[in-house]
Amino acid sequence: MNGAVLLDTNIVSYLAKGDTRAERYRGDLNGRRLCVSFITVAELRLWGRIRKWSQGRIESMEQTLRSYVVIPYDDAVATAWAELAAAAIHGGRDRSDRMDWWIAACAIRHGLPLVTHDSRDFDGIEGLTVITHPDPA
């Protein structure tokens, strides 16, 4: 998928809400195919249910999701996840990162750079290219 990038859930959220942090990433996204993982789709749907979004807000999010290429689960993604999860666990990483590991596995499997605002969630994952513009310290 030349010219494509995988967006972390936080970036999709920033773009959908018009969050000012989204502006930091516009240059990285313009003219590129924007992809999301199947996990991002699930996370956003979960957020709507947990936060009891209105039907209108849910429909708006679904419309937003239709504008992205969704990277599905497949056997190669599962293998990439198992490899990076094992390395992370052996390296002492917290196991609560497992949802992010699925996103990383999708990026690695498809050779896509990952655009995220939470780069710490992906520190030390071999083979993963991360694009981030964190908040100033």
PAZA-748171 format. One record per residue: x, y, z of N, C-alpha, C in turn; residue in three letters. Coordinates in steps of 0.02 Angstrom, whole numbers, plus 32768, in hexadecimal, padded with zeros to 4 digits. Example, Ala and Ser with C-alpha at 12.3 -4.5 7.8 and 13.67 -1.06 7.14 Angstrom:
<figus>
<figu n_east="8294" n_north="7EE4" n_up="8186" ca_east="8267" ca_north="7F1F" ca_up="8186" c_east="8294" c_north="7F5B" c_up="8186" type="ALA"/>
<figu n_east="8282" n_north="7F90" n_up="8162" ca_east="82AC" ca_north="7FCB" ca_up="8165" c_east="8285" c_north="8002" c_up="818A" type="SER"/>
</figus>
This chain:
<figus>
<figu n_east="802A" n_north="7FC4" n_up="8000" ca_east="8000" ca_north="8000" ca_up="8000" c_east="802C" c_north="803E" c_up="8000" type="MET"/>
<figu n_east="804D" n_north="804A" n_up="7FC9" ca_east="8078" ca_north="8084" ca_up="7FC4" c_east="8052" c_north="80C5" c_up="7FD0" type="ASN"/>
<figu n_east="8072" n_north="80F1" n_up="7FF6" ca_east="8053" ca_north="8131" ca_up="8004" c_east="801E" c_north="812E" c_up="803A" type="GLY"/>
<figu n_east="8017" n_north="80F5" n_up="805A" ca_east="7FE4" ca_north="80ED" ca_up="808D" c_east="8003" c_north="80F4" c_up="80D3" type="ALA"/>
<figu n_east="7FDA" n_north="8107" n_up="8102" ca_east="7FED" ca_north="8109" ca_up="8148" c_east="7FB5" c_north="80EA" c_up="8171" type="VAL"/>
<figu n_east="7FC7" n_north="80CE" n_up="81AA" ca_east="7F96" ca_north="80B2" ca_up="81D8" c_east="7F8C" c_north="80E3" c_up="8211" type="LEU"/>
<figu n_east="7F4F" n_north="80F5" n_up="821E" ca_east="7F40" ca_north="8125" ca_up="8253" c_east="7F2E" c_north="8100" c_up="8293" type="LEU"/>
<figu n_east="7F4D" n_north="8116" n_up="82C9" ca_east="7F3A" ca_north="80FD" ca_up="830B" c_east="7EF5" c_north="811A" c_up="831C" type="ASP"/>
<figu n_east="7ED4" n_north="80FB" n_up="834A" ca_east="7E91" ca_north="810F" ca_up="835D" c_east="7E8E" c_north="8157" c_up="8374" type="THR"/>
<figu n_east="7EC2" n_north="816E" n_up="8397" ca_east="7EC0" ca_north="81B4" ca_up="83AF" c_east="7EC1" c_north="81E6" c_up="8375" type="ASN"/>
<figu n_east="7EE4" n_north="81D6" n_up="8340" ca_east="7EE7" ca_north="8204" ca_up="8307" c_east="7EA3" c_north="8207" c_up="82E4" type="ILE"/>
<figu n_east="7E83" n_north="81CE" n_up="82DC" ca_east="7E40" ca_north="81CD" ca_up="82BE" c_east="7E10" c_north="81F7" c_up="82E8" type="VAL"/>
<figu n_east="7E15" n_north="81EF" n_up="832A" ca_east="7DEB" ca_north="8215" ca_up="8357" c_east="7DF9" c_north="8261" c_up="8351" type="SER"/>
<figu n_east="7E38" n_north="8274" n_up="834F" ca_east="7E49" ca_north="82BB" ca_up="8348" c_east="7E2D" c_north="82D8" c_up="8307" type="TYR"/>
<figu n_east="7E34" n_north="82B3" n_up="82D1" ca_east="7E1B" ca_north="82CA" ca_up="8291" c_east="7DCF" c_north="82D1" c_up="8291" type="LEU"/>
<figu n_east="7DAD" n_north="829F" n_up="82AE" ca_east="7D64" ca_north="829E" ca_up="82AF" c_east="7D48" c_north="82D7" c_up="82D9" type="ALA"/>
<figu n_east="7D6A" n_north="82E6" n_up="8311" ca_east="7D52" ca_north="8319" ca_up="833F" c_east="7D6A" c_north="835F" c_up="832D" type="LYS"/>
<figu n_east="7D98" n_north="8364" n_up="82FE" ca_east="7DB5" ca_north="83A6" ca_up="82EE" c_east="7DE4" c_north="83BE" c_up="8325" type="GLY"/>
<figu n_east="7E01" n_north="838F" n_up="834A" ca_east="7E30" ca_north="839F" ca_up="8380" c_east="7E6C" c_north="83C4" c_up="8362" type="ASP"/>
<figu n_east="7E84" n_north="83F7" n_up="8385" ca_east="7EBC" ca_north="841E" ca_up="836B" c_east="7EFB" c_north="83F4" c_up="8361" type="THR"/>
<figu n_east="7F03" n_north="83BE" n_up="8385" ca_east="7F3D" ca_north="8393" ca_up="837C" c_east="7F3F" c_north="8373" c_up="8337" type="ARG"/>
<figu n_east="7F05" n_north="836D" n_up="8318" ca_east="7F03" ca_north="834F" ca_up="82D4" c_east="7F2C" c_north="8378" c_up="82A3" type="ALA"/>
<figu n_east="7F2F" n_north="83B9" n_up="82AD" ca_east="7F54" ca_north="83E5" ca_up="827F" c_east="7F9E" c_north="83D3" c_up="827A" type="GLU"/>
<figu n_east="7FBA" n_north="83B9" n_up="82B0" ca_east="8001" ca_north="83A6" ca_up="82B0" c_east="800F" c_north="836E" c_up="827D" type="ARG"/>
<figu n_east="7FDC" n_north="8348" n_up="826C" ca_east="7FE5" ca_north="830D" ca_up="8242" c_east="7FCF" c_north="8318" c_up="81FA" type="TYR"/>
<figu n_east="7FB2" n_north="8351" n_up="81EA" ca_east="7F97" ca_north="835C" ca_up="81A6" c_east="7FCC" c_north="8351" c_up="8171" type="ARG"/>
<figu n_east="8008" n_north="836A" n_up="817C" ca_east="803E" ca_north="8362" ca_up="814A" c_east="8051" c_north="8319" c_up="813F" type="GLY"/>
<figu n_east="804A" n_north="82F0" n_up="8173" ca_east="8059" ca_north="82A9" ca_up="816D" c_east="8022" c_north="8282" c_up="814A" type="ASP"/>
<figu n_east="7FE6" n_north="829F" n_up="8148" ca_east="7FAB" ca_north="827B" ca_up="812E" c_east="7F97" c_north="8291" c_up="80E8" type="LEU"/>
<figu n_east="7FA4" n_north="82D0" n_up="80D7" ca_east="7F8F" ca_north="82EB" ca_up="8097" c_east="7FAA" c_north="82C2" c_up="805C" type="ASN"/>
<figu n_east="7F7D" n_north="82AF" n_up="802F" ca_east="7F90" ca_north="828A" ca_up="7FF4" c_east="7FA0" c_north="8241" c_up="7FFE" type="GLY"/>
<figu n_east="7F94" n_north="8228" n_up="803A" ca_east="7FA2" ca_north="81E1" ca_up="8048" c_east="7F62" c_north="81BB" c_up="8052" type="ARG"/>
<figu n_east="7F66" n_north="817A" n_up="8046" ca_east="7F2D" ca_north="814E" ca_up="8054" c_east="7F2B" c_north="8143" c_up="809F" type="ARG"/>
<figu n_east="7EF2" n_north="8152" n_up="80BD" ca_east="7EEB" ca_north="814E" ca_up="8106" c_east="7EC9" c_north="810D" c_up="8119" type="LEU"/>
<figu n_east="7EEC" n_north="80E7" n_up="8142" ca_east="7ED5" ca_north="80A5" ca_up="8157" c_east="7ECB" c_north="80A3" c_up="81A2" type="CYS"/>
<figu n_east="7E9F" n_north="8078" n_up="81B8" ca_east="7E96" ca_north="8069" ca_up="81FF" c_east="7E94" c_north="801D" c_up="8207" type="VAL"/>
<figu n_east="7EA5" n_north="8006" n_up="8242" ca_east="7EA2" ca_north="7FBE" ca_up="824E" c_east="7E5C" c_north="7FAA" c_up="8264" type="SER"/>
<figu n_east="7E4F" n_north="7F6A" n_up="825F" ca_east="7E0F" ca_north="7F50" ca_up="8277" c_east="7E07" c_north="7F5F" c_up="82C1" type="PHE"/>
<figu n_east="7E3D" n_north="7F63" n_up="82E7" ca_east="7E3A" ca_north="7F72" ca_up="832F" c_east="7E23" c_north="7FBA" c_up="833A" type="ILE"/>
<figu n_east="7E39" n_north="7FE9" n_up="8310" ca_east="7E22" ca_north="802E" ca_up="8317" c_east="7DD7" c_north="8032" c_up="830C" type="THR"/>
<figu n_east="7DBD" n_north="800E" n_up="82DB" ca_east="7D75" ca_north="800D" ca_up="82D0" c_east="7D52" c_north="7FF3" c_up="8310" type="VAL"/>
<figu n_east="7D6B" n_north="7FBD" n_up="832C" ca_east="7D4D" ca_north="7FA2" ca_up="8369" c_east="7D53" c_north="7FD2" c_up="83A4" type="ALA"/>
<figu n_east="7D8D" n_north="7FF3" n_up="83AB" ca_east="7D96" ca_north="8022" ca_up="83E3" c_east="7D66" c_north="805C" c_up="83DE" type="GLU"/>
<figu n_east="7D5D" n_north="8077" n_up="83A2" ca_east="7D30" ca_north="80B0" ca_up="839A" c_east="7CE8" c_north="809C" c_up="83A8" type="LEU"/>
<figu n_east="7CD5" n_north="8061" n_up="8392" ca_east="7C91" ca_north="8049" ca_up="83A1" c_east="7C88" c_north="803C" c_up="83EC" type="ARG"/>
<figu n_east="7CBC" n_north="8024" n_up="840C" ca_east="7CBA" ca_north="801B" ca_up="8455" c_east="7CB1" c_north="805E" c_up="8478" type="LEU"/>
<figu n_east="7CD9" n_north="8090" n_up="8463" ca_east="7CD3" ca_north="80D2" ca_up="8482" c_east="7C8C" c_north="80EC" c_up="847F" type="TRP"/>
<figu n_east="7C6C" n_north="80E3" n_up="8445" ca_east="7C27" ca_north="80FA" ca_up="843D" c_east="7BF7" c_north="80D9" c_up="846E" type="GLY"/>
<figu n_east="7C01" n_north="8099" n_up="8479" ca_east="7BD5" ca_north="8074" ca_up="84A7" c_east="7BE4" c_north="8086" c_up="84F0" type="ARG"/>
<figu n_east="7C24" n_north="808B" n_up="8501" ca_east="7C35" ca_north="809C" ca_up="8546" c_east="7C1D" c_north="80E2" c_up="8558" type="ILE"/>
<figu n_east="7C26" n_north="8110" n_up="8528" ca_east="7C16" ca_north="8156" ca_up="8535" c_east="7BCE" c_north="8168" c_up="8523" type="ARG"/>
<figu n_east="7BA8" n_north="8134" n_up="850E" ca_east="7B61" ca_north="813C" ca_up="84FE" c_east="7B55" c_north="8175" c_up="84CD" type="LYS"/>
<figu n_east="7B79" n_north="8171" n_up="8495" ca_east="7B70" ca_north="81A2" ca_up="8461" c_east="7B2A" c_north="819F" c_up="8445" type="TRP"/>
<figu n_east="7B13" n_north="81D9" n_up="842D" ca_east="7AD2" ca_north="81DC" ca_up="840C" c_east="7AD6" c_north="81B6" c_up="83CA" type="SER"/>
<figu n_east="7A9C" n_north="81A4" n_up="83AF" ca_east="7A9B" ca_north="8181" ca_up="836F" c_east="7ABB" c_north="81AC" c_up="8338" type="GLN"/>
<figu n_east="7AB0" n_north="81ED" n_up="833B" ca_east="7ACE" ca_north="821A" ca_up="830A" c_east="7B1A" c_north="821A" c_up="830D" type="GLY"/>
<figu n_east="7B35" n_north="8219" n_up="8348" ca_east="7B7E" ca_north="8217" ca_up="8350" c_east="7B9A" c_north="81D4" c_up="8338" type="ARG"/>
<figu n_east="7B77" n_north="819E" n_up="8347" ca_east="7B8C" ca_north="815C" ca_up="8330" c_east="7B8C" c_north="815A" c_up="82E3" type="ILE"/>
<figu n_east="7B57" n_north="8174" n_up="82C5" ca_east="7B53" ca_north="8175" ca_up="827C" c_east="7B8A" c_north="81A0" c_up="825D" type="GLU"/>
<figu n_east="7B9B" n_north="81D7" n_up="827E" ca_east="7BD1" ca_north="8202" ca_up="8267" c_east="7C14" c_north="81DD" c_up="826A" type="SER"/>
<figu n_east="7C20" n_north="81B8" n_up="829F" ca_east="7C5E" ca_north="8192" ca_up="82A4" c_east="7C60" c_north="815B" c_up="826F" type="MET"/>
<figu n_east="7C28" n_north="813A" n_up="8264" ca_east="7C26" ca_north="8106" ca_up="8230" c_east="7C35" c_north="8123" c_up="81EB" type="GLU"/>
<figu n_east="7C1B" n_north="815F" n_up="81DE" ca_east="7C29" ca_north="8181" ca_up="819E" c_east="7C73" c_north="8191" c_up="819A" type="GLN"/>
<figu n_east="7C90" n_north="81A8" n_up="81D0" ca_east="7CD7" ca_north="81B6" ca_up="81D1" c_east="7CFF" c_north="8177" c_up="81C2" type="THR"/>
<figu n_east="7CED" n_north="8140" n_up="81E2" ca_east="7D11" ca_north="8101" ca_up="81D8" c_east="7D0F" c_north="80EA" c_up="818F" type="LEU"/>
<figu n_east="7CD8" n_north="80F8" n_up="816D" ca_east="7CD2" ca_north="80E4" ca_up="8126" c_east="7D04" c_north="810A" c_up="80FA" type="ARG"/>
<figu n_east="7D21" n_north="8140" n_up="8112" ca_east="7D51" ca_north="8165" ca_up="80EA" c_east="7D98" c_north="8148" c_up="80ED" type="SER"/>
<figu n_east="7DA2" n_north="8116" n_up="8117" ca_east="7DE3" ca_north="80F6" ca_up="811F" c_east="7DE4" c_north="80B0" c_up="8100" type="TYR"/>
<figu n_east="7E20" n_north="809B" n_up="80ED" ca_east="7E2B" ca_north="8056" ca_up="80DA" c_east="7E34" c_north="802F" c_up="811B" type="VAL"/>
<figu n_east="7E0C" n_north="7FFC" n_up="8127" ca_east="7E11" ca_north="7FD5" ca_up="8165" c_east="7E3E" c_north="7F99" c_up="8158" type="VAL"/>
<figu n_east="7E73" n_north="7F95" n_up="8180" ca_east="7EA1" ca_north="7F5C" ca_up="817C" c_east="7E82" c_north="7F24" c_up="81A5" type="ILE"/>
<figu n_east="7E71" n_north="7EEC" n_up="8185" ca_east="7E4F" ca_north="7EB6" ca_up="81AA" c_east="7E80" c_north="7E88" c_up="81CD" type="PRO"/>
<figu n_east="7E65" n_north="7E5F" n_up="81F7" ca_east="7E8A" ca_north="7E28" ca_up="8216" c_east="7E9A" c_north="7DF5" c_up="81E0" type="TYR"/>
<figu n_east="7ED5" n_north="7DD9" n_up="81E2" ca_east="7EE6" ca_north="7D9E" ca_up="81BA" c_east="7F1C" c_north="7D78" c_up="81DF" type="ASP"/>
<figu n_east="7F2F" n_north="7D3F" n_up="81C4" ca_east="7F5F" ca_north="7D14" ca_up="81E6" c_east="7FA3" c_north="7D36" c_up="81EE" type="ASP"/>
<figu n_east="7FB8" n_north="7D5D" n_up="81BD" ca_east="7FF8" ca_north="7D80" ca_up="81C2" c_east="7FF6" c_north="7DB6" c_up="81F8" type="ALA"/>
<figu n_east="7FBE" n_north="7DD7" n_up="8202" ca_east="7FB6" ca_north="7E08" ca_up="8239" c_east="7FBC" c_north="7DE3" c_up="827B" type="VAL"/>
<figu n_east="7F9B" n_north="7DA9" n_up="8281" ca_east="7F9E" ca_north="7D82" ca_up="82BF" c_east="7FE6" c_north="7D6D" c_up="82CF" type="ALA"/>
<figu n_east="800B" n_north="7D59" n_up="829C" ca_east="8051" ca_north="7D46" ca_up="82A7" c_east="807B" c_north="7D82" c_up="82BB" type="THR"/>
<figu n_east="8071" n_north="7DBA" n_up="829A" ca_east="8096" ca_north="7DF8" ca_up="82AC" c_east="8086" c_north="7E0B" c_up="82F4" type="ALA"/>
<figu n_east="8046" n_north="7E06" n_up="8308" ca_east="8032" ca_north="7E17" ca_up="834C" c_east="8055" c_north="7DE8" c_up="837E" type="TRP"/>
<figu n_east="8054" n_north="7DA7" n_up="8370" ca_east="8073" ca_north="7D77" ca_up="839E" c_east="80BE" c_north="7D85" c_up="83A6" type="ALA"/>
<figu n_east="80DF" n_north="7D95" n_up="8370" ca_east="8127" ca_north="7DA3" ca_up="8373" c_east="8136" c_north="7DE2" c_up="839A" type="GLU"/>
<figu n_east="8111" n_north="7E18" n_up="838C" ca_east="8120" ca_north="7E56" ca_up="83B0" c_east="8109" c_north="7E53" c_up="83F8" type="LEU"/>
<figu n_east="80D2" n_north="7E31" n_up="8405" ca_east="80BA" ca_north="7E2A" ca_up="844B" c_east="80EC" c_north="7E01" c_up="8474" type="ALA"/>
<figu n_east="8105" n_north="7DCB" n_up="8458" ca_east="8137" ca_north="7DA3" ca_up="847C" c_east="8175" c_north="7DCC" c_up="848B" type="ALA"/>
<figu n_east="818C" n_north="7DF2" n_up="845A" ca_east="81C7" ca_north="7E1C" ca_up="8465" c_east="81BA" c_north="7E51" c_up="849A" type="ALA"/>
<figu n_east="817F" n_north="7E6F" n_up="8498" ca_east="816E" ca_north="7EA2" ca_up="84CA" c_east="8169" c_north="7E84" c_up="8510" type="ALA"/>
<figu n_east="8149" n_north="7E4C" n_up="8516" ca_east="8141" ca_north="7E2C" ca_up="8557" c_east="8186" c_north="7E16" c_up="8572" type="ILE"/>
<figu n_east="81AF" n_north="7DF9" n_up="8547" ca_east="81F2" ca_north="7DE6" ca_up="855C" c_east="821B" c_north="7E23" c_up="856F" type="HIS"/>
<figu n_east="820B" n_north="7E5C" n_up="8551" ca_east="822E" ca_north="7E9B" ca_up="8561" c_east="8211" c_north="7EC0" c_up="859D" type="GLY"/>
<figu n_east="81DF" n_north="7EA1" n_up="85BD" ca_east="81C2" ca_north="7EBF" ca_up="85FA" c_east="818B" c_north="7EF1" c_up="85EE" type="GLY"/>
<figu n_east="816E" n_north="7EF3" n_up="85B1" ca_east="8138" ca_north="7F22" ca_up="85A3" c_east="80F8" c_north="7F0C" c_up="85C5" type="ARG"/>
<figu n_east="80D0" n_north="7F3C" n_up="85D8" ca_east="8090" ca_north="7F31" ca_up="85F8" c_east="8061" c_north="7F0F" c_up="85C7" type="ASP"/>
<figu n_east="803F" n_north="7EDD" n_up="85DD" ca_east="8012" ca_north="7EB8" ca_up="85B1" c_east="7FD2" c_north="7EDE" c_up="85A1" type="ARG"/>
<figu n_east="7FC7" n_north="7F18" n_up="85C0" ca_east="7F8B" ca_north="7F3F" ca_up="85B1" c_east="7F90" c_north="7F60" c_up="856C" type="SER"/>
<figu n_east="7FCA" n_north="7F5C" n_up="854C" ca_east="7FD4" ca_north="7F7A" ca_up="850A" c_east="7FB9" c_north="7F4F" c_up="84D1" type="ASP"/>
<figu n_east="7F98" n_north="7F19" n_up="84E0" ca_east="7F88" ca_north="7EE8" ca_up="84AC" c_east="7F5D" c_north="7F04" c_up="8473" type="ARG"/>
<figu n_east="7F30" n_north="7F32" n_up="8480" ca_east="7F08" ca_north="7F4F" ca_up="844A" c_east="7F36" c_north="7F75" c_up="841A" type="MET"/>
<figu n_east="7F65" n_north="7F9B" n_up="8436" ca_east="7F94" ca_north="7FC0" ca_up="840D" c_east="7FC1" c_north="7F90" c_up="83E5" type="ASP"/>
<figu n_east="7FD0" n_north="7F56" n_up="8402" ca_east="7FF9" ca_north="7F26" ca_up="83DE" c_east="7FD7" c_north="7F0E" c_up="839F" type="TRP"/>
<figu n_east="7F94" n_north="7F08" n_up="83A0" ca_east="7F70" ca_north="7EF4" ca_up="8363" c_east="7F78" c_north="7F2A" c_up="832D" type="TRP"/>
<figu n_east="7F74" n_north="7F69" n_up="8342" ca_east="7F7D" ca_north="7FA0" ca_up="8312" c_east="7FC3" c_north="7F9D" c_up="82F5" type="ILE"/>
<figu n_east="7FF5" n_north="7F94" n_up="8320" ca_east="803A" ca_north="7F8E" ca_up="830A" c_east="8043" c_north="7F53" c_up="82DB" type="ALA"/>
<figu n_east="8024" n_north="7F1B" n_up="82EB" ca_east="802A" ca_north="7EDF" ca_up="82C1" c_east="800D" c_north="7EED" c_up="827B" type="ALA"/>
<figu n_east="7FD6" n_north="7F11" n_up="8277" ca_east="7FBA" ca_north="7F22" ca_up="8235" c_east="7FEB" c_north="7F4D" c_up="820E" type="CYS"/>
<figu n_east="800A" n_north="7F7E" n_up="822F" ca_east="803A" ca_north="7FAA" ca_up="820E" c_east="8076" c_north="7F82" c_up="81F5" type="ALA"/>
<figu n_east="8091" n_north="7F57" n_up="8220" ca_east="80CB" ca_north="7F30" ca_up="820D" c_east="80BB" c_north="7F00" c_up="81D3" type="ILE"/>
<figu n_east="8084" n_north="7EDD" n_up="81D9" ca_east="8071" ca_north="7EAC" ca_up="81A6" c_east="8069" c_north="7ECB" c_up="8161" type="ARG"/>
<figu n_east="8050" n_north="7F0A" n_up="815F" ca_east="8044" ca_north="7F2C" ca_up="811F" c_east="807A" c_north="7F5E" c_up="810E" type="HIS"/>
<figu n_east="80AF" n_north="7F63" n_up="8138" ca_east="80E6" ca_north="7F91" ca_up="812A" c_east="80D1" c_north="7FDA" c_up="812A" type="GLY"/>
<figu n_east="80A3" n_north="7FEB" n_up="8157" ca_east="8089" ca_north="8030" ca_up="815A" c_east="80A6" c_north="8055" c_up="8196" type="LEU"/>
<figu n_east="80B7" n_north="8095" n_up="818D" ca_east="80C8" ca_north="80BD" ca_up="81C7" c_east="8089" c_north="80C9" c_up="81F1" type="PRO"/>
<figu n_east="8092" n_north="80CB" n_up="8231" ca_east="805A" ca_north="80D7" ca_up="8260" c_east="805B" c_north="811F" c_up="8277" type="LEU"/>
<figu n_east="8024" n_north="8141" n_up="826F" ca_east="801D" ca_north="8186" ca_up="8286" c_east="7FF8" c_north="8183" c_up="82C8" type="VAL"/>
<figu n_east="8019" n_north="819A" n_up="82FD" ca_east="7FFC" ca_north="8197" ca_up="8340" c_east="8011" c_north="81D4" c_up="8369" type="THR"/>
<figu n_east="7FE8" n_north="81E6" n_up="8397" ca_east="7FFA" ca_north="821B" ca_up="83C6" c_east="8017" c_north="81FE" c_up="8407" type="HIS"/>
<figu n_east="8010" n_north="81BD" n_up="840F" ca_east="8028" ca_north="819B" ca_up="844B" c_east="8060" c_north="816B" c_up="8439" type="ASP"/>
<figu n_east="8099" n_north="8187" n_up="8424" ca_east="80D0" ca_north="815D" ca_up="840D" c_east="80EB" c_north="812F" c_up="8443" type="SER"/>
<figu n_east="80E4" n_north="8142" n_up="8482" ca_east="80FC" ca_north="8116" ca_up="84B8" c_east="80DB" c_north="80D2" c_up="84B6" type="ARG"/>
<figu n_east="809D" n_north="80D0" n_up="849F" ca_east="8079" ca_north="8090" ca_up="849A" c_east="809C" c_north="805F" c_up="846A" type="ASP"/>
<figu n_east="80C6" n_north="807A" n_up="843F" ca_east="80E5" ca_north="8052" ca_up="840B" c_east="8131" c_north="8051" c_up="840F" type="PHE"/>
<figu n_east="814D" n_north="806C" n_up="8445" ca_east="8195" ca_north="806C" ca_up="844E" c_east="81B1" c_north="8026" c_up="844D" type="ASP"/>
<figu n_east="81E9" n_north="801F" n_up="842B" ca_east="820D" ca_north="7FDF" ca_up="842C" c_east="81F1" c_north="7FA8" c_up="8401" type="GLY"/>
<figu n_east="81BE" n_north="7FB7" n_up="83D8" ca_east="81A2" ca_north="7F83" ca_up="83AD" c_east="81CB" c_north="7F81" c_up="836D" type="ILE"/>
<figu n_east="81F0" n_north="7F4B" n_up="8365" ca_east="821D" ca_north="7F44" ca_up="832D" c_east="81F7" c_north="7F40" c_up="82EB" type="GLU"/>
<figu n_east="8210" n_north="7F64" n_up="82B9" ca_east="81F2" ca_north="7F63" ca_up="8277" c_east="81B9" c_north="7F94" c_up="826E" type="GLY"/>
<figu n_east="81AB" n_north="7FBC" n_up="82A1" ca_east="8174" ca_north="7FEC" ca_up="829D" c_east="818F" c_north="8032" c_up="8294" type="LEU"/>
<figu n_east="8177" n_north="8054" n_up="8260" ca_east="8187" ca_north="809A" ca_up="8255" c_east="814F" c_north="80C4" c_up="8272" type="THR"/>
<figu n_east="8160" n_north="80F3" n_up="829E" ca_east="812E" ca_north="811C" ca_up="82C0" c_east="8137" c_north="8165" c_up="82AB" type="VAL"/>
<figu n_east="80FF" n_north="8184" n_up="829A" ca_east="80FD" ca_north="81CC" ca_up="828D" c_east="80D6" c_north="81EB" c_up="82C6" type="ILE"/>
<figu n_east="80F4" n_north="821B" n_up="82E9" ca_east="80D2" ca_north="823A" ca_up="8321" c_east="80E8" c_north="8282" c_up="8329" type="THR"/>
<figu n_east="80BD" n_north="82AA" n_up="8345" ca_east="80CB" ca_north="82F0" ca_up="8356" c_east="80AF" c_north="82FB" c_up="839C" type="HIS"/>
<figu n_east="80D5" n_north="82E6" n_up="83CF" ca_east="80BB" ca_north="82E8" ca_up="8414" c_east="80B2" c_north="832F" c_up="842E" type="PRO"/>
<figu n_east="808D" n_north="8332" n_up="8465" ca_east="8083" ca_north="8372" ca_up="8487" c_east="80C6" c_north="838B" c_up="84A0" type="ASP"/>
<figu n_east="80D0" n_north="83CD" n_up="849D" ca_east="810F" ca_north="83E8" ca_up="84B9" c_east="8113" c_north="83DA" c_up="8504" type="PRO"/>
<figu n_east="8150" n_north="83CD" n_up="851A" ca_east="815B" ca_north="83BD" ca_up="8561" c_east="8157" c_north="83FB" c_up="858C" type="ALA"/>
</figus>
